[in-house]
Structures are given as structure tokens and as C-alpha cells.
Amino acid sequence: MNIALIGYGKMGHMIEEIALQRGHTVVLKINIDNTEDFTQENMAAADVAIEFTAPDSAYQNVMRCFQFGVPVVSGSTGWNQQLSEAKEHCLQNGGAFLHASNFSIGVNIFFQVNKLLAKLMASQPEYEVQLKEVHHTQKKDAPSGTAVTLAEQVLEYIDRKKAWVSGPAQQPEDLPIISERIDPAPGTHYVKYTSPIDDIEIIHTAHNRKGFALGAVLAAEFIAGKKGVFSMDDVLKF
Ligand SMILES: NC(=O)c1ccc[n+]([C@@H]2O[C@H](COP(=O)([O-])OP(=O)(O)OC[C@H]3O[C@@H](n4cnc5c(N)ncnc54)[C@H](O)[C@@H]3O)[C@@H](O)[C@H]2O)c1
């Protein structure tokens, strides 16, 4: 498979390493310094694009991949506001798109555990719930995209919480997400339920970025040649 890498930073480099190990070819690498090379002509050789850039560039990059008719896997976080617009555009124009706030297989299993726990806690109002995420200091968005996904899953089941908030809860219906920035943490997420009697906590700790990169390459292998909007649940057959 021929891959175009849109964003060649920490994740782009790791994705290249894994893609080459899995027998793929990287035909284009776009960074902030060579955006003029992100053209229809250069993209023609790509079966799929993998986009890991930044919150303010992800939407434009994904839309350009649609314009060039190249299926796109995006891992950029912090652009949730425009994500549904991108998905809608993809469906209306016959493109292929897969976005995940976290590509690691472990985190996607953690998402399933989180949903199950929230479902069980829905009828246990004595438990308070709180999320925490710890990442490296270069991370641009807070809370992390993964923490937002975890929070949305909790809100889906627990009616006593109405919306997530960044920082401590201001009112009982708030679901707090506490963000800490400590180097060199690649990412730890906590979901904790506390009652006067006991606590239940689930934790996922990434040891490095390899899991995100492998998941992104698996997603690229899955989406190549398809049309539609997909998620990691489709890739992992959950
Ligand atoms: N979904 C996941 O599993 C996952 C995992 C890790 C990181 N991320 C997210 O992926 C993104 C990238 O993370 P990173 O650690 O590689 O960051 P990074 O800062 O190391 O790399 C980002 C790269 O994007 C390039 N870039 C910026 N603007 C661009 C533009 N307009 N066009 C083309 N390239 C551009 C920069 O030159 C840089 O090399 C972040 O949003 C991060 O939160 C997602």
C-alpha cells in the first residue's frame, strides 16, 4: 500500500517506521515546511493518507484529501467542533474517512470497559465520577481527545451528569476532567468512581507512541479501497 503522511512529527515518524515494517511504502511526507507539496499530482500515487498534524490544521488537511479522492485516516485531536462537518462532507461526496481520538488497541479496549462500567454505575447514584489525564508538556490540547471520548461515553449512560468540564466540578451535574502536563508521559487516563464505602478506578497507561502508530496503520489498511465513515470499532470488529 502507498501511504501519504500528512504531518511528519513525533507520530508521523513512528507511523513511517511501523508502515515500512508492515511492507508499505511512504510516497509523500508533508510537514509545516513543505505544504506546497500537498497537491493533487503528488497525492495521486497514494492509496491512503494518514493525517497527524495539529488542532488548527486537521480540518483543512482532511478536506484536501477528500478533494483529491484519497481515503484519509486522521488522528489529530482538538478539532471536535469541525469533525461532524468533515464526516458529513465525506458521506455526501463518496469519500472515505476514519478519525480516532486514540488509535491504540489497548485504549479501544479501555473504551469498551469504560462503557460497561458506566452502564453498571448508571443506577448507583452514591458514586461520584471523575476523569483525569496526564500527558507530556508539548501536548497542545487539554483535555486530551481520549479523555473527551471517555467523558462522552460516561455521559451517554450516567444521567446524573449533564456535561463534562475542564477542571474541578462547579455543580453536581458536572463531570470533571482534570488535566496534568508532566514530561515525558505519552498518556495516562483515569476514570474513577468514589463512594463513602469504596472506590472503583480504571486506568490506561501508554508506555510509548507505538500503539497509536500501529493502530493508525491498521486503520489505513482497513480503509484503503473503501467508501464511508468508519471508526476503530470497525477496524477491531467490536
Ligand atoms: N489519535 C491518536 O491516537 C493520537 C496519538 C498521539 C497524538 N495524537 C495527536 O496527533 C497530533 C500530532 O501529534 P504529534 O505528537 O505527532 O505532534 P508533533 O508536533 O510532533 O507533529 C505535528 C506535525 O504536524 C506538522 N504540521 C503542523 N501544521 C501542519 C500543516 N498545516 N500541514 C502539514 N503539516 C503540519 C508539523 O510540522 C509537525 O511535524 C496531535 O493533535 C496529537 O494530539 C493523536
The ligand as a Gaussian input file, in Angstrom:
#p B3LYP/6-31G(d) Opt

LIG

0 1
 N       -5.294000       9.673000      17.810000
 C       -4.200000       9.222000      18.436000
 O       -4.067000       8.018000      18.719000
 C       -3.095000      10.204000      18.758000
 C       -1.924000       9.789000      19.394000
 C       -0.904000      10.717000      19.594000
 C       -1.078000      12.037000      19.174000
 N       -2.238000      12.414000      18.587000
 C       -2.456000      13.759000      18.047000
 O       -1.823000      13.827000      16.767000
 C       -1.392000      15.155000      16.506000
 C        0.104000      15.165000      16.176000
 O        0.844000      14.692000      17.290000
 P        2.451000      14.640000      17.254000
 O        2.834000      14.156000      18.607000
 O        2.966000      13.926000      16.053000
 O        2.787000      16.213000      17.126000
 P        4.094000      16.905000      16.550000
 O        4.013000      18.330000      16.979000
 O        5.310000      16.114000      16.900000
 O        3.919000      16.815000      14.958000
 C        2.952000      17.533000      14.248000
 C        3.492000      17.727000      12.833000
 O        2.452000      18.327000      12.035000
 C        3.069000      19.262000      11.156000
 N        2.092000      20.282000      10.774000
 C        1.556000      21.283000      11.502000
 N        0.706000      22.010000      10.754000
 C        0.697000      21.448000       9.542000
 C        0.006000      21.738000       8.333000
 N       -0.826000      22.762000       8.233000
 N        0.205000      20.914000       7.276000
 C        1.047000      19.884000       7.349000
 N        1.747000      19.566000       8.458000
 C        1.568000      20.337000       9.533000
 C        4.234000      19.860000      11.945000
 O        5.239000      20.303000      11.048000
 C        4.696000      18.679000      12.800000
 O        5.766000      17.995000      12.226000
 C       -1.803000      15.962000      17.752000
 O       -3.058000      16.551000      17.523000
 C       -1.906000      14.898000      18.835000
 O       -2.782000      15.272000      19.890000
 C       -3.237000      11.519000      18.368000

